[in-house]
Amino acid sequence: MNSTTPLRIVVLVSGNGSNLEALIAGCATGEIPACIVAVISNRPDAHALERAARHGIPAVALDHRGFPTRAAFDQALRDSIDAHAPDLVVLAGFMRILTPGFVAHYAGRMLNIHPSLLPAYPGLHTHARALADGVAQHGASIHFVTSELDGGPVVLQGEVPVAADDDPARLAARVQRIEHLIYPRAVAWYAAGRLRLSNGHATLDGTAIVQPQRLRLKDIEHADLNV
């Protein structure tokens, strides 16, 4: 890639694709200096594939149920991704645990968003677990993908308040609002060459991210994406 060639992104999805829509919008406006060259889903019925097709982005269904092992699926997924020669792989609601070899192949160029303020609540059912614990704040985290589930270096977080009358669905909807703001921001950082993984540590503008920036919903709804 050179200064005149937009960064190429492949997005992996499993479901509705609302974060995908936010990334597409960011690329369309130029806020993210990149282009999404393919969207790949392990679920043929994922609505995210319809979103991609509607925007003229190649939409690929690769059903994991058709493969005898996790490793076999990951190899096919890797081949499908690499056919599009991406600079960055973005997981946007991709509900598969990836094998270590797959993760190593994309080391330093694969991002994920997780619906909690990591390291709290890795894994599934994050909103219900947060409510059960009675926390006052919840949110989402963007991190580089490593072989540790939801354990890679966190680069940016978004925080939302937990209301007394929240249920998991209501809290999830509030978290999604901030996801749609912080994920394009982090991808824009990467596309601009500002965000990198170096010696196992996330760096922003060449400085190690020791404590990830945590943004509140009310602070960033009208903020400059590239700040």
KEBADREN-158236 format. One record per atom (N, C-alpha, C, O, CB): x negated, y negated, z. Coordinates in steps of 0.05 Angstrom, whole numbers, padded with zeros to 5 digits, always signed. Glycine has a CB too. Layout:
REM residues N
XYZ;...
This chain:
REM residues 227
-00017+00024+00000;+00000+00000+00000;-00017-00025+00000;-00038-00025+00014;+00019+00000+00024;-00010-00046-00015;-00024-00071-00015;-00005-00093-00008;+00019-00088-00003;-00038-00076-00042;-00015-00118-00007;+00001-00140+00003;+00025-00146-00015;+00043-00160-00006;-00017-00165+00005;+00025-00137-00040;+00047-00143-00057;+00067-00120-00059;+00088-00122-00073;+00037-00150-00085;+00061-00098-00046;+00079-00074-00047;+00094-00071-00021;+00081-00069+00000;+00062-00048-00053;+00120-00072-00021;+00135-00069+00004;+00129-00042+00017;+00125-00022+00004;+00165-00072-00001;+00129-00042+00043;+00126-00017+00058;+00149+00001+00052;+00172-00008+00051;+00124-00023+00089;+00144+00027+00049;+00164+00047+00041;+00172+00062+00066;+00156+00072+00081;+00153+00066+00020;+00199+00063+00070;+00210+00076+00094;+00228+00099+00086;+00245+00096+00068;+00225+00055+00111;+00225+00121+00099;+00245+00143+00098;+00259+00144+00125;+00246+00145+00146;+00232+00171+00090;+00285+00145+00125;+00301+00146+00149;+00313+00173+00152;+00326+00184+00134;+00323+00123+00150;+00310+00185+00176;+00322+00211+00182;+00347+00207+00200;+00345+00192+00220;+00302+00230+00196;+00369+00220+00194;+00394+00215+00207;+00408+00242+00212;+00403+00262+00198;+00412+00196+00191;+00427+00242+00231;+00444+00265+00235;+00474+00258+00237;+00491+00276+00235;+00436+00280+00259;+00480+00232+00240;+00508+00226+00246;+00518+00202+00231;+00516+00200+00207;+00511+00221+00275;+00530+00183+00246;+00545+00161+00234;+00527+00141+00218;+00535+00132+00197;+00560+00146+00255;+00504+00135+00229;+00485+00118+00215;+00488+00089+00220;+00482+00073+00202;+00488+00123+00186;+00497+00081+00243;+00500+00052+00249;+00473+00038+00250;+00470+00015+00242;+00516+00047+00274;+00453+00052+00262;+00426+00040+00262;+00415+00039+00234;+00400+00020+00227;+00408+00056+00280;+00421+00058+00218;+00412+00057+00190;+00424+00032+00176;+00409+00019+00162;+00422+00083+00175;+00449+00027+00181;+00462+00003+00169;+00447-00023+00177;+00443-00041+00161;+00491+00002+00177;+00439-00024+00203;+00425-00047+00213;+00398-00050+00199;+00389-00072+00193;+00421-00046+00243;+00384-00027+00194;+00358-00028+00180;+00362-00036+00151;+00345-00051+00140;+00345-00001+00183;+00382-00025+00138;+00387-00032+00110;+00392-00063+00108;+00382-00076+00090;+00412-00017+00099;+00408-00073+00126;+00413-00102+00126;+00388-00118+00130;+00384-00138+00116;+00434-00109+00148;+00371-00109+00148;+00346-00123+00153;+00327-00123+00129;+00314-00143+00123;+00331-00111+00176;+00326-00101+00114;+00310-00100+00090;+00323-00117+00068;+00308-00130+00052;+00308-00071+00080;+00349-00118+00066;+00363-00133+00045;+00358-00163+00048;+00356-00177+00028;+00392-00127+00045;+00357-00172+00073;+00354-00201+00078;+00324-00209+00077;+00318-00233+00077;+00366-00209+00104;+00306-00190+00077;+00278-00196+00078;+00267-00199+00107;+00243-00204+00110;+00272-00221+00063;+00285-00196+00127;+00275-00198+00154;+00256-00175+00160;+00238-00177+00176;+00299-00197+00174;+00261-00152+00148;+00242-00129+00149;+00228-00129+00122;+00241-00123+00101;+00257-00102+00155;+00202-00133+00121;+00188-00133+00095;+00182-00105+00085;+00159-00096+00085;+00162-00149+00097;+00203-00091+00078;+00201-00063+00071;+00225-00055+00054;+00244-00070+00051;+00199-00045+00096;+00224-00031+00043;+00247-00020+00029;+00252+00009+00038;+00233+00024+00043;+00244-00021-00002;+00277+00017+00041;+00284+00044+00048;+00286+00060+00023;+00303+00055+00006;+00311+00045+00065;+00268+00079+00020;+00266+00094-00006;+00282+00120-00005;+00287+00132-00026;+00238+00100-00012;+00291+00129+00018;+00307+00153+00020;+00319+00155+00048;+00307+00146+00068;+00291+00178+00013;+00342+00168+00050;+00354+00175+00075;+00359+00206+00074;+00371+00216+00055;+00381+00159+00080;+00350+00219+00095;+00351+00249+00095;+00366+00257+00121;+00360+00247+00142;+00323+00262+00094;+00385+00275+00118;+00400+00285+00141;+00399+00316+00142;+00400+00329+00121;+00429+00276+00139;+00398+00326+00166;+00400+00355+00170;+00429+00364+00171;+00435+00388+00173;+00386+00363+00196;+00448+00345+00169;+00476+00352+00168;+00489+00341+00143;+00491+00316+00139;+00491+00340+00194;+00498+00358+00125;+00509+00349+00099;+00533+00331+00102;+00539+00315+00084;+00516+00373+00082;+00548+00333+00125;+00572+00317+00128;+00567+00291+00143;+00586+00277+00151;+00592+00333+00143;+00542+00284+00148;+00535+00260+00162;+00545+00235+00147;+00539+00232+00123;+00505+00258+00168;+00559+00218+00161;+00569+00193+00148;+00546+00175+00139;+00549+00159+00121;+00588+00178+00167;+00523+00178+00152;+00500+00162+00144;+00492+00166+00115;+00483+00147+00102;+00476+00168+00163;+00497+00190+00105;+00490+00195+00077;+00508+00178+00058;+00499+00168+00038;+00493+00225+00070;+00533+00175+00066;+00552+00159+00051;+00543+00129+00052;+00545+00115+00032;+00580+00161+00061;+00534+00121+00075;+00524+00093+00077;+00501+00089+00058;+00499+00069+00044;+00515+00087+00106;+00482+00108+00058;+00458+00105+00040;+00467+00104+00011;+00458+00086-00003;+00439+00128+00045;+00484+00122+00003;+00493+00123-00025;+00507+00097-00033;+00503+00088-00056;+00511+00147-00030;+00522+00086-00015;+00536+00061-00020;+00517+00038-00027;+00524+00020-00041;+00555+00054+00003;+00493+00040-00015;+00473+00019-00019;+00453+00027-00041;+00433+00013-00045;+00458+00013+00006;+00459+00048-00055;+00441+00057-00077;+00415+00069-00068;+00396+00070-00083;+00435+00034-00094;+00415+00079-00043;+00391+00092-00033;+00394+00122-00036;+00414+00133-00029;+00386+00084-00002;+00373+00136-00046;+00375+00165-00048;+00382+00178-00022;+00369+00173-00001;+00349+00176-00058;+00403+00194-00022;+00413+00207+00002;+00410+00237-00001;+00421+00249-00019;+00443+00200+00008;+00395+00249+00017;+00387+00277+00015;+00398+00293+00038;+00393+00286+00062;+00356+00280+00013;+00413+00314+00033;+00423+00332+00054;+00405+00357+00055;+00402+00371+00034;+00453+00340+00049;+00394+00363+00078;+00377+00387+00082;+00388+00401+00107;+00379+00395+00129;+00347+00379+00085;+00406+00420+00102;+00420+00433+00125;+00401+00451+00140;+00391+00471+00129;+00445+00448+00114;+00396+00445+00165;+00378+00462+00181;+00389+00490+00185;+00373+00508+00191;+00373+00448+00208;+00415+00494+00182;+00427+00520+00187;+00419+00540+00165;+00424+00564+00168;+00457+00518+00189;+00408+00530+00143;+00400+00548+00121;+00372+00558+00123;+00362+00571+00104;+00404+00534+00096;+00359+00553+00146;+00331+00561+00148;+00328+00581+00171;+00341+00578+00192;+00312+00536+00153;+00311+00601+00168;+00309+00622+00189;+00296+00613+00215;+00301+00624+00236;+00294+00645+00178;+00278+00593+00213;+00264+00584+00237;+00262+00553+00237;+00266+00540+00216;+00236+00596+00238;+00257+00542+00260;+00252+00514+00263;+00229+00505+00246;+00229+00484+00233;+00248+00506+00292;+00208+00521+00246;+00184+00514+00231;+00189+00514+00201;+00179+00497+00186;+00161+00534+00237;+00206+00532+00191;+00212+00533+00163;+00228+00508+00155;+00223+00496+00134;+00228+00558+00156;+00247+00500+00172;+00262+00475+00166;+00243+00451+00166;+00244+00434+00148;+00284+00471+00186;+00226+00449+00186;+00208+00426+00188;+00189+00425+00164;+00182+00403+00155;+00191+00428+00213;+00181+00448+00153;+00164+00447+00129;+00179+00436+00105;+00169+00421+00090;+00153+00475+00123;+00204+00445+00103;+00221+00435+00081;+00227+00406+00084;+00227+00391+00064;+00247+00451+00079;+00231+00397+00109;+00236+00369+00114;+00211+00352+00108;+00213+00331+00096;+00244+00365+00143;+00189+00362+00116;+00164+00348+00109;+00160+00346+00079;+00152+00324+00070;+00140+00363+00122;+00165+00367+00064;+00162+00366+00035;+00181+00345+00023;+00174+00330+00005;+00167+00393+00023;+00206+00344+00034;+00226+00326+00024;+00218+00297+00030;+00220+00279+00013;+00253+00332+00036;+00208+00292+00054;+00199+00265+00061;+00176+00257+00044;+00176+00235+00032;+00191+00264+00091;+00156+00274+00041;+00131+00267+00027;+00136+00262-00003;+00120+00249-00016;+00110+00288+00031;+00157+00274-00013;+00163+00269-00042;+00169+00240-00047;+00168+00230-00070;+00187+00286-00050;+00176+00225-00026;+00182+00196-00028;+00159+00178-00020;+00161+00154-00020;+00207+00189-00012;+00136+00191-00013;+00111+00176-00006;+00116+00153+00013;+00110+00130+00007;+00099+00166-00031;+00127+00159+00037;+00133+00137+00056;+00108+00127+00071;+00089+00142+00075;+00155+00145+00075;+00109+00102+00079;+00089+00091+00097;+00098+00095+00126;+00082+00095+00145;+00084+00062+00091;+00125+00097+00130;+00136+00099+00157;+00161+00117+00155;+00177+00115+00137;+00144+00071+00168;+00163+00134+00175;+00187+00151+00179;+00202+00141+00203;+00190+00138+00225;+00180+00181+00182;+00228+00135+00200;+00244+00124+00221;+00266+00143+00228;+00282+00151+00211;+00256+00096+00213;+00267+00151+00254;+00288+00169+00263;+00311+00152+00274;+00307+00136+00293;+00278+00189+00285;+00334+00154+00262;+00357+00138+00270;+00380+00156+00277;+00398+00160+00260;+00365+00117+00248;+00380+00167+00301;+00400+00186+00309;+00395+00213+00296;+00414+00227+00288;+00427+00177+00301;+00370+00221+00293;+00363+00247+00282;+00362+00267+00305;+00343+00266+00321;+00336+00246+00266;+00381+00286+00306;+00384+00303+00329;+00371+00330+00326;+00383+00351+00326;+00414+00307+00335;+00344+00329+00322;+00329+00354+00320;+00303+00350+00336;+00290+00329+00335;+00323+00360+00290;+00296+00371+00350;+00269+00372+00363;+00249+00381+00342;+00252+00402+00330;+00269+00391+00388;+00229+00365+00338;+00210+00369+00316;+00185+00385+00326;+00177+00382+00349;+00200+00342+00304;+00175+00402+00309;+00152+00419+00316;+00127+00402+00318;+00125+00381+00305;+00148+00442+00296;+00108+00410+00335;+00083+00395+00338;+00068+00390+00312;+00057+00368+00308;+00065+00409+00357;+00068+00409+00294;+00054+00405+00269;+00067+00383+00252;+00054+00368+00239;+00054+00431+00253;+00094+00382+00252;+00108+00362+00238;+00102+00334+00249;+00096+00315+00235;+00139+00367+00239;+00103+00332+00276;+00097+00307+00289;+00068+00298+00283;+00064+00274+00278;+00101+00309+00319;+00049+00316+00284;+00021+00309+00279;+00018+00299+00250;+00001+00281+00246;+00003+00334+00283;+00033+00309+00232;+00030+00301+00204;+00037+00271+00200;+00026+00258+00183;+00048+00318+00186;+00056+00261+00217;+00064+00233+00215;+00055+00217+00239;+00067+00196+00245;+00095+00232+00213;+00034+00226+00252;+00024+00212+00276;+00018+00182+00270;+00004+00176+00251;-00001+00226+00287;+00029+00165+00286;+00025+00137+00283;+00042+00123+00262;+00041+00099+00259;-00004+00132+00276;+00059+00139+00248;+00077+00127+00228;+00105+00139+00229;+00118+00143+00209;+00065+00130+00200;+00113+00144+00254;+00140+00154+00258;+00151+00141+00284;+00139+00144+00305;+00141+00186+00260;+00174+00128+00281;+00187+00114+00304;+00214+00128+00310;+00227+00139+00292;+00191+00084+00298;+00222+00126+00335;+00248+00137+00343;+00261+00116+00362;+00248+00101+00375;+00245+00164+00357;+00288+00117+00362;+00303+00101+00382;+00317+00120+00400;+00330+00139+00391;+00323+00081+00368;+00316+00115+00426;+00328+00132+00446;+00347+00115+00464;+00339+00094+00472;+00307+00147+00464;+00371+00125+00469;+00391+00109+00484;+00387+00110+00515;+00405+00119+00529;+00418+00118+00477;+00364+00101+00524;+00360+00097+00552;+00335+00079+00555;+00320+00074+00536;+00356+00124+00568;+00331+00069+00579;+00307+00054+00585;+00285+00074+00594;+00281+00078+00618;+00312+00032+00607;+00272+00085+00575;+00251+00105+00581;+00230+00093+00600;+00224+00069+00598;+00237+00115+00555;+00219+00109+00618;+00221+00139+00619;+00246+00150+00632;+00248+00174+00636;+00197+00149+00634;+00265+00133+00639;+00290+00143+00651;+00306+00158+00629;+00309+00148+00607;+00306+00120+00664;+00318+00180+00637;+00337+00195+00621;+00328+00203+00593;+00340+00196+00573;+00362+00178+00618;+00306+00217+00591;+00299+00230+00565;+00320+00252+00559;+00334+00261+00577;+00270+00241+00565;+00322+00259+00534;+00340+00281+00527;+00368+00271+00522;+00372+00248+00513;+00341+00301+00549;+00388+00288+00527;+00416+00282+00519;+00432+00270+00542;+00424+00269+00565;+00429+00308+00510;+00457+00262+00535;+00477+00253+00554;+00467+00230+00572;+00472+00229+00596;+00486+00276+00572;+00452+00211+00560;+00439+00190+00575;+00459+00172+00589;+00455+00163+00611;+00421+00174+00557;+00481+00165+00575;+00500+00146+00586;+00515+00158+00610;+00518+00145+00631;+00521+00138+00565;+00523+00183+00608;+00536+00196+00631;+00517+00199+00655;+00525+00195+00678;+00547+00224+00623;+00492+00204+00649;+00473+00207+00671;+00467+00181+00684;+00465+00179+00709;+00446+00219+00660;+00466+00159+00669;+00462+00133+00680;+00485+00125+00698;+00481+00114+00720;+00457+00112+00658;+00510+00130+00688;+00533+00124+00704;+00534+00140+00730;+00542+00130+00751;+00559+00128+00688;+00527+00165+00728;+00527+00183+00752;+00508+00173+00773;+00513+00176+00797;+00520+00211+00744;+00486+00160+00764;+00466+00150+00783;+00473+00122+00793;+00460+00112+00812;+00439+00150+00770;+00493+00110+00781;+00501+00083+00791;+00482+00061+00785;+00480+00042+00800;+00506+00085+00820;+00467+00063+00763;+00448+00043+00756;+00462+00017+00748;+00484+00017+00738;+00429+00052+00734;+00448-00006+00752;+00459-00031+00744;+00453-00039+00716;+00467-00055+00703;+00449-00053+00763;+00431-00028+00705;+00422-00035+00678;+00416-00009+00663;+00406+00011+00674;+00396-00053+00679;+00422-00010+00638;+00418+00013+00620;+00408+00001+00593;+00405-00023+00591;+00444+00031+00616;+00404+00018+00573;+00395+00006+00548;+00384+00026+00529;+00392+00049+00528;+00375-00015+00553;+00365+00017+00513;+00353+00033+00492;+00323+00027+00490;+00314+00005+00497;+00367+00028+00465;+00308+00047+00480;+00279+00044+00477;+00270+00053+00449;+00281+00073+00439;+00264+00060+00498;+00252+00039+00438;+00239+00047+00413;+00211+00056+00419;+00196+00043+00434;+00239+00024+00391;+00204+00079+00408;+00177+00090+00415;+00165+00105+00391;+00180+00114+00373;+00179+00109+00439;+00139+00106+00391;+00126+00124+00372;+00132+00153+00379;+00133+00160+00403;+00095+00119+00371;+00135+00169+00359;+00141+00198+00364;+00116+00213+00368;+00097+00212+00353;+00157+00210+00340;+00115+00229+00390;+00094+00247+00396;+00107+00275+00401;+00131+00278+00400;+00077+00238+00421;+00090+00294+00407;+00101+00321+00412;+00116+00323+00438;+00131+00343+00442;+00078+00341+00412;+00114+00304+00456;+00129+00304+00480;+00157+00291+00475;+00158+00269+00466;+00114+00288+00503;+00178+00306+00481;+00205+00296+00475;+00210+00270+00489;+00209+00267+00513;+00225+00317+00485;+00216+00249+00472;+00222+00222+00482;+00200+00211+00500;+00205+00195+00517;+00249+00222+00497;+00175+00221+00495;+00153+00214+00512;+00131+00197+00499;+00111+00191+00512;+00141+00238+00524;+00135+00190+00474;+00114+00174+00460;+00113+00145+00471;+00132+00137+00484;+00119+00174+00431;+00092+00131+00465;+00089+00103+00475;+00113+00085+00467;+00120+00084+00443;+00063+00091+00464;+00125+00073+00487;+00147+00055+00482;+00137+00028+00472;+00118+00017+00483;+00164+00052+00508;+00151+00017+00451;+00141-00008+00440;+00161-00031+00445;+00152-00054+00444;+00138-00005+00410;+00186-00025+00450;+00206-00046+00454;+00230-00034+00467;+00238-00011+00461;+00213-00060+00427;+00243-00049+00485;+00267-00040+00498;+00289-00061+00497;+00283-00085+00496;+00262-00031+00527;+00314-00053+00498;+00336-00071+00500;+00353-00063+00524;+00359-00039+00528;+00353-00070+00474;+00361-00082+00539;+00374-00078+00565;+00403-00089+00564;+00407-00111+00554;+00359-00090+00588;+00421-00073+00575;+00449-00082+00577;+00459-00077+00605;+00449-00059+00619;+00468-00067+00556;+00477-00094+00615;+00488-00089+00642;+00508-00066+00642;+00521-00060+00621;+00502-00114+00653;+00510-00053+00664;+00530-00031+00668;+00553-00043+00684;+00549-00053+00706;+00517-00006+00682;+00577-00041+00672;+00601-00052+00685;+00613-00032+00704;+00610-00008+00701;+00621-00061+00664;+00627-00042+00724;+00639-00024+00744;+00659-00005+00732;+00663+00017+00742;+00653-00041+00766;+00673-00014+00710;+00694+00003+00698;+00684+00018+00674;+00700+00028+00658;+00718-00013+00691;+00657+00020+00670;+00647+00033+00646;+00652+00063+00647;+00652+00076+00668;+00617+00028+00643;+00657+00075+00624;+00655+00103+00620;+00633+00108+00599;+00623+00088+00587;+00683+00116+00611;+00625+00133+00593;+00603+00137+00574;+00608+00125+00547;+00589+00114+00535;+00599+00166+00571;+00633+00126+00537;+00638+00115+00510;+00635+00085+00510;+00623+00073+00492;+00666+00123+00501;+00646+00071+00530;+00644+00042+00531;+00615+00033+00535;+00607+00013+00522;+00661+00031+00554;+00600+00047+00551;+00572+00040+00555;+00556+00045+00530;+00539+00030+00523;+00560+00056+00579;+00562+00067+00517;+00548+00074+00492;+00552+00052+00471;+00534+00045+00456;+00558+00101+00481;+00577+00042+00469;+00582+00021+00449;+00566-00004+00455;+00556-00017+00437;+00612+00014+00449;+00563-00011+00481;+00547-00035+00488;+00518-00030+00482;+00504-00048+00472;+00551-00041+00518;+00508-00006+00488;+00480+00000+00481;+00475-00001+00451;+00454-00010+00442;+00473+00028+00492;+00494+00009+00436;+00491+00008+00407;+00488-00020+00396;+00472-00025+00378;+00515+00021+00393;+00502-00039+00408;+00499-00067+00400;+00470-00076+00402;+00460-00090+00384;+00517-00085+00416;+00457-00069+00424;+00429-00078+00427;+00410-00061+00410;+00390-00071+00401;+00421-00077+00456;+00417-00036+00405;+00401-00019+00387;+00399-00032+00360;+00378-00033+00347;+00413+00009+00385;+00422-00043+00350;+00423-00054+00323;+00406-00080+00321;+00400-00089+00299;+00451-00060+00315;+00399-00091+00344;+00382-00115+00344;+00353-00109+00347;+00336-00121+00335;+00391-00134+00365;+00347-00090+00365;+00318-00085+00371;+00305-00066+00351;+00281-00068+00346;+00315-00073+00398;+00320-00048+00338;+00307-00029+00320;+00297-00044+00295;+00274-00040+00287;+00326-00007+00311;+00313-00061+00282;+00301-00076+00260;+00277-00093+00268;+00259-00097+00252;+00323-00095+00248;+00278-00104+00292;+00255-00120+00301;+00229-00103+00303;+00209-00112+00292;+00261-00132+00329;+00231-00080+00315;+00207-00063+00317;+00198-00053+00290;+00174-00053+00284;+00213-00039+00335;+00216-00046+00272;+00208-00037+00245;+00196-00061+00230;+00177-00057+00215;+00233-00026+00230;+00206-00085+00234;+00194-00108+00221;+00166-00113+00231;+00148-00120+00215;+00211-00133+00227;+00161-00109+00257;+00134-00111+00267;+00115-00091+00253;+00093-00098+00245;+00133-00106+00298;+00125-00066+00250;+00108-00046+00237;+00103-00054+00208;+00081-00052+00198;+00121-00018+00239;+00124-00061+00194;+00122-00068+00166;+00103-00091+00161;+00090-00093+00140;+00149-00074+00154;+00102-00110+00180;+00084-00133+00177;+00056-00127+00186;+00039-00145+00185;+00095-00156+00193;+00051-00102+00195;+00024-00095+00204;+00017-00103+00232;-00006-00101+00241;+00004-00107+00186;+00038-00111+00247;+00033-00120+00274;+00034-00098+00295;+00019-00099+00315;+00054-00141+00282;+00050-00077+00290;+00054-00055+00308;+00039-00030+00298;+00043-00022+00275;+00084-00049+00313;+00023-00019+00315;+00008+00005+00308;+00004+00023+00332;+00008+00015+00355;-00020-00002+00296;-00003+00049+00326;-00011+00068+00347;-00041+00072+00344;-00051+00080+00323;+00005+00095+00344;-00056+00066+00366;-00085+00068+00365;-00095+00083+00390;-00090+00074+00412;-00097+00040+00364;-00108+00105+00385;-00119+00121+00407;-00098+00128+00428;-00103+00128+00452;-00142+00106+00421;-00074+00135+00417;-00053+00143+00435;-00037+00120+00448;-00020+00125+00465;-00063+00161+00456;-00044+00095+00442;-00031+00073+00454;-00018+00055+00433;-00030+00051+00412;-00051+00056+00471;+00006+00046+00438;+00019+00027+00420;+00006+00000+00423;+00000-00009+00446;+00049+00025+00426;+00001-00014+00401;-00010-00041+00402;+00007-00060+00385;+00019-00052+00365;-00039-00041+00391;+00009-00084+00394;+00023-00105+00380;+00004-00128+00376;-00007-00139+00396;+00049-00115+00395;-00001-00135+00351;-00021-00156+00344;-00048-00150+00356;-00063-00168+00365;-00011-00183+00354;-00055-00124+00357;-00081-00115+00366;-00084-00112+00395;-00106-00104+00405;-00101-00134+00356;-00064-00118+00411;-00065-00116+00440;-00048-00093+00450;-00025-00090+00441;-00055-00142+00453;-00058-00076+00467;-00044-00053+00477;-00018-00062+00491;-00018-00081+00507;-00061-00037+00496;+00003-00048+00486;+00029-00053+00500;+00029-00037+00526;+00034-00013+00526;+00054-00044+00481;+00022-00050+00547;+00021-00037+00573;+00049-00035+00585;+00057-00014+00595;+00002-00053+00593;+00063-00057+00584;+00091-00058+00593;+00108-00068+00570;+00106-00091+00562;+00095-00076+00619;+00124-00050+00558;+00139-00059+00534;+00158-00082+00540;+00169-00084+00562;+00156-00036+00523;+00160-00100+00520;+00178-00122+00522;+00207-00111+00525;+00215-00092+00511;+00176-00140+00497;+00222-00123+00544;+00249-00114+00548;+00268-00138+00543;+00266-00158+00557;+00253-00103+00577;+00285-00136+00523;+00302-00157+00515;+00330-00152+00524;+00340-00130+00522;+00300-00161+00485;+00344-00173+00533;+00371-00171+00541;+00390-00179+00518;+00382-00195+00501;+00377-00188+00566;+00413-00167+00517;+00431-00171+00495;+00437-00201+00490;+00435-00210+00467;+00458-00156+00500;+00443-00216+00511;+00450-00244+00507;+00426-00260+00497;+00430-00282+00486;+00461-00255+00533;+00402-00251+00502;+00378-00266+00494;+00370-00263+00465;+00356-00280+00454;+00355-00258+00511;+00380-00241+00452;+00369-00236+00425;+00390-00235+00403;+00384-00231+00380;+00355-00210+00425;+00415-00238+00410;+00436-00237+00390;+00432-00258+00368;+00440-00253+00345;+00464-00240+00402;+00420-00280+00374;+00415-00301+00354;+00386-00308+00352;+00379-00329+00342;+00431-00326+00362;+00368-00289+00360;+00340-00295+00360;+00327-00288+00333;+00339-00274+00317;+00326-00278+00381;+00304-00299+00328;+00288-00294+00304;+00278-00265+00305;+00265-00258+00325;+00265-00314+00300;+00284-00249+00285;+00276-00221+00284;+00246-00217+00288;+00238-00196+00299;+00285-00209+00259;+00230-00235+00278;+00201-00230+00277;+00186-00241+00301;+00161-00238+00302;+00190-00243+00252;+00200-00253+00320;+00186-00264+00344;+00175-00241+00360;+00162-00246+00381;+00205-00281+00360;
